[in-house]
């Protein structure tokens, strides 16, 4: 038996989360949470190529919080299987001898990080066209095969997840952790791999200007990857809090602006023209939405690293005509008029593929990541952990993790 | 007979004194021994202003009479000082209206048909139609504005500027093309303070960034000591060189006017009197004003102050050749504003009022407040600064971080971006000036909306460069703490606190001088 946090199906709690989640997040870590701490059987190894992993540290991601607070789109409801143990940013150690994604042997006790995507290989299926082309993050078979539906480990009832004391992972998901990489840095490899994917999808032109809206973990790692892996020129980051601004600069931002000042900062940096509709009287302004300011001109590439309506609106309105808008994280609804009028290329970026984990491991070694993991909680203090993660930016924290071994 | 200005030394009998602070004022008790510099009382205004104007045009200085210069078929341009003068704006009719009407009458009599009238706003904001009408009057406005013959100077119109040449120092002289190609340019000036007028009118008022950058920069400003004495001002020296070059290419007929110190309407007349001489009516007016301002919403206070019109009296009008005219003008300004002050002090105290040249019908933002206090008021001296080198300046103003988005869009960015990087005028100039001066959006707003040019906040900051270089400490009383800290200064809630804060610079028993301004004064520091 093992201790694990379990996300379960509860219509009343889901409804409560969706209604109140954004306004009263405190309720979601209290009695209204669709999460519970349970003692349950360890997930069994049922097929060849799978191995047991004992999580050491497991991060709390924005998408995890989205599920808990009911803000995730129902689009994903058919791609998960309830109840499941969340947690897909995992550094753990192998409890069985295994092989890694390339077939190299990994003896029991090896520290590994997990590429959470449950693609064709993990499901015992012949590769779909996406997997055959190496783009496993776009696998078409995430609902069929050996394991229950689940787009990733941490959203599938059969595999367990990082918020439990044990999970199972397929060899295609395993990446060994170098000895000189601490657990605190290793747990960041998965989100950094996502940022590597983002940097590649951004297709930044040489010397191009980039706007990263948001300076949480997604935005900061995106900034790091864009600076290290692309030929971007000026990178402007929108940061709400002081520590986020400092970190953004240390990760490679050229300049940092507050959300209120973002449009002005981009306009200055790109010498664009700013257009604002004539102000309407108070009540009329509230009724007529979508009448915000916009730029004619702007950045070459805009990255929404928040997933809120405001952030996506800002990015769409500050990207130059013919520019590229990259959606990182689960996007909210927004006015797509700029995408039409400015002929923007809107590109999603989901998880990672190819050698992103190797590149991310290299970045995790060299980047100034000390102190980025700002909170470590044992599983039984999950309410505090989620509360902390929910207010991470305000509290000066980038990443909150469960220290699965800890009983303190 | 108006009394001259004088210096009061505060003693036990001295009542609390008026100190202006934005859209309000306070009564401040100064430490014993504080020197208070009062401006001279208003000189009597000329009773027959129209007659004086006519005489000036017919009997000019170093020039033929205006009617002789006007010939049928000629191209005549009349340029006038924009809304930044006088401060506050004057009650109607504006003196510029009276002058322009007489010039036009003479032009009509001579059969001059090709006449255009230009507001010489340099890189200032375009005046609205109503503001143009306030200055030139209904009759001139109706005759010229609808035909497009009354308009604002546009320094960014690529087809509207003409390169004249370079001075012997390599300074580019480029001015408004219509003015430059005219057979005669008549310039109508309001010489509120000694800094105005002379060759500062045409070579600056009708110029653009290419010319202005030669004298509106941190180096020149630091070496202008002071702006109120054009013989010792590097900025004026540059303008004079440009003016001499211009005079070789263009016939300019300069008309300069001087005003008295009646800067407040009758209901605020107590603000122009010495406090111990307030009568019952003055006391009542003061109390009513204080109580009213205390309870009035901010917008009401703003409208009340911005709606104020000064009943200035005309003290002089001179016309003719620019330099000769200006000498007469400066002498008149000195007669109205000069006060002799013996020696410097450790601390200079000044109240920054609600209006400066660049917030008429607008908002005095933190940069404009700094320009007003450390730029214009600090420089309101002749000889040497009122405060000693390394001394302290204490200013009164709320310094609220409020910006008028229509008039001052680049100021917002300057405050947020530039000042958060550095407050050193030279550093700012090197790093940011070009970017702001050539920003297409600021240029667009300057040309089509009512925005000051993108480079304008830099110039405002440079105005304060001499003060920032000279003094060791600047403290604002009653100011928004964050706003003044952004600008590299400190805030205090009272004069006592401010004196305590500057004690590290000037000691615990500093000599203090308070400039009781407005009305305008120039401290002639011996």
Contacts between the chains, C-beta under 8 A, distances in Angstrom:
chain1	res1	chain2	res2	distance
A	261	B	416	5.8
A	264	B	412	6.9
A	264	B	413	5.8
A	264	B	416	7.0
A	265	B	416	8.0
A	265	B	417	7.2
A	267	B	441	6.4
A	268	B	413	5.6
A	268	B	417	6.3
A	268	B	435	7.6
A	268	B	439	7.4
A	271	B	439	5.7
A	271	B	440	5.9
A	271	B	441	7.2
A	272	B	441	6.8
A	273	B	440	6.5
A	273	B	441	4.8
A	273	B	444	6.2
A	274	B	441	5.7
